[in-house]
Amino acid sequence: MNSVKFLIVVSVFCFVTINVFAQWLQIPSSPTGAFNNLLIVNDTLYAASNGNGVYKSTDNGNSWKQMSAGLNIFQSLKVNEVLFYNNDLYAATDDGIYKSTDNGNNWIKKSHGITIGPGATFEFCESIFEHEGILFTGSQNGIYRSTDNAENWTVTNISGQGISAKNITYHNGLLFAARETINDPVGYKSADSGLTWEELPPNPLQNTITFFSDSGKLWAGTISGVWLSPDDGLTWAERNNGLQSDPYSSCIIRINDKLITSLHFGGSAIFISSDEGLNWEDFGEGLTFLNTIEKLVVFGNNLIAATSNGLWQRDISEIVSVKEDKELPSGYVLYQNFPNPFNPTTKIKYSIPDVGASLMKPLRLTVYDILGNEVAILVNGQKPAGEYEVEFSGETLPSGIYFYQLRAGDFTDTKSFVLIK
């Protein structure tokens, strides 16, 4: 092989059809203003407001009660996250941590030990999270932990200016904390239950907004969209096909076999994926322009969104009834491998169209090094129409850039992948 030719093949693999009358609707009784977080406790839904404290609904969102006694200044009314633990409620606010022992009717500040960082006038607590009986918060100047239900807080090894760790997530024995800035680090990770933390490297992952722990997978919502790690955050693969430009992924959830992500800022929107994030479809029918969509939760029969313009909902039957058309594409398709980069194995998917036995072509899937030398033949021969996946091992190969090529008759497509050891 003297050269490797790159061809762009545009094909349609997964069609998603949604009832044209299905759409997002603002909850008629929704409190006004912006919301940062949602919390479900049994049959009660709490909503964290960005200026009015905490609201509570005990009748499926038909009515709301403002629960802000004790949140006496504007900064305390800016609630970034709420937590229910050991029969008490906790609120992370710009004025530090507040606690309620009576279901939110009254709040008391519990920020002893959380200091105000350089250049700040308040604690600016972005998060509140519980793991193994220990509470954590990310403030403007550090990641703090409390072993006595927020009576006292101690800073961890992560301290300084502009820490603002948020959306702390437990995944497979590790804790991850996001950091939505444009500076390093892009986030934090702890392998000892939050006693100490390390910075997440910025390559290829961009600054994180949220994490989602899935079965055997860790998803990250970042300032550059959705990313997936199959190995607990060691390697990451981009999952942005179909998302609009400049996607700030603010929340990721799963409903059955569907992934849903919200985007905020200028590209504020909601998207759905039926193929593990490989492709995304617009799922924002009915939404007006929203500056932010911060949180998605399933409550009863509805998917609820906390936005910059109140609370919105969509019936989840419109999600589980999304119809996946598994018809094969009209032409051959070679997909990007996963994971990429890889060490030492990766999987390659390809599809063969249903053209009839008389028109079937011999198929060849080959791997080449960067000089064009053939290093492996993965498929060689005829196969019936269908979708296939093969595994390639680079165990005996040196690190570097390689190419895999699918040929069938006049069809040729080549993609690159990276082996890192």
Phi, psi and omega in degrees: 000121183272330180208158178251120184261137180256126177239140177261120180247117178260122181217162179249123184251317185234117178263134178242123179246132181231137177313125185295342179270352179280132181195171174283143177228138175290134178300122187306324183266010185302133171299153181278165176099187183265149180231142184254337190201156176228145180221132177253125175233103185056244182259015182250138178246123176256141179234126181269116183271151178267042179160352182231020177081225185239137174247152181225137174234130178248009182228047176062032176084007180287332177214158185225146177238129177283128183241083190228012178296124183102341174270084198266348179236164185302320183294328178285337177280350175269094187263121183269328180201148176235149183221140172249121180211132175054043177071009177241156176255143177232143178231127173268117185235172175294340178260024178099199183265134175239150183230142176233130178257006182228046174063028175095358181293325180221144183235142177232135180290134181226069185238022183298121182105341177274115184268163177267125187283170178302134178080001181247160177244351178221172182289326180053065178277120184271338191213159171215126188212146178241136175214121179054041177081002180250135177266146179229147171216147173253115180255184180298332186236021175166170170259122184247156176226149178228131179257003183230045173058042173079008176292323180220145181236142178234133180286144176273196178288351178264107178212165183140207182251136176072035180290298171050049178291135186222166175048055179295135187225138175263130180213115171050050177085001182237151172253135177238140177230133182275159177216099187272084176223190173246014181241165174281150358280170182272350181171186184224157179218143177230133178254002181234046176059032173088006177291316174227157183229154173234155181280140175281136180291148185273012183226118004270353185296137176264177182305132188268146176251325182202164173232153175223120180273119181244172179294106179074006183221148172239123179258145177233128169266125188231178176285358173235034173095205187263136177229150183234135175238125177269357187227046172060037174090006179285318177230155184225145176234136181289139179226067188240006184296119180104340176288152179287169185295150179054057184277121172261099185279110188263341180202143176227129175223167176238136170235107187056238182263015181251138170259142179229135176230144173256149177240147177230179189071214188301334180258029185304125184189176175229134182232156181231146179230135178255002184225048175058041174081001179294325178220141180240145176238146178300128180233029186252023181305129177097343180287136171278179177294127179233132179292322180219147165233112191261326189213142174236134175219153173264122181228111185065235180263011186236151167264123184253138178240130173268120188230177176286353178228062177080197183252135181239158181217157175213136181296129183290345175297336177285345178268310182289342179268003176304130185265124177262121178267107185271016177300143181288151177294164183282349179223176176293146179224133173245124184262161176292138181293163175212135356283163178208116004295167183221161177196113350261000185242155176210164181243140181238127179252147174210157181235144178244127183287158177272092184249002182093149185299326184289338182255003180295140182249148172301140186246142179218123177243116190231148177249136180235153172275181187292342178270357180091009178280135180288126181245343178196145172247114184268327179218138179206103180142184181272147176221149177289166180302143180156182177250134186230158176219132179235153179254135177244133178248128176256027186302324183265004184254153176283161176300148178157184178269133178231168180230143172237140189229134175251127179233135176207106184062236179276354182275133174216132174219139183229136177228156180256154172212164189237127175261123179236122179246000000 
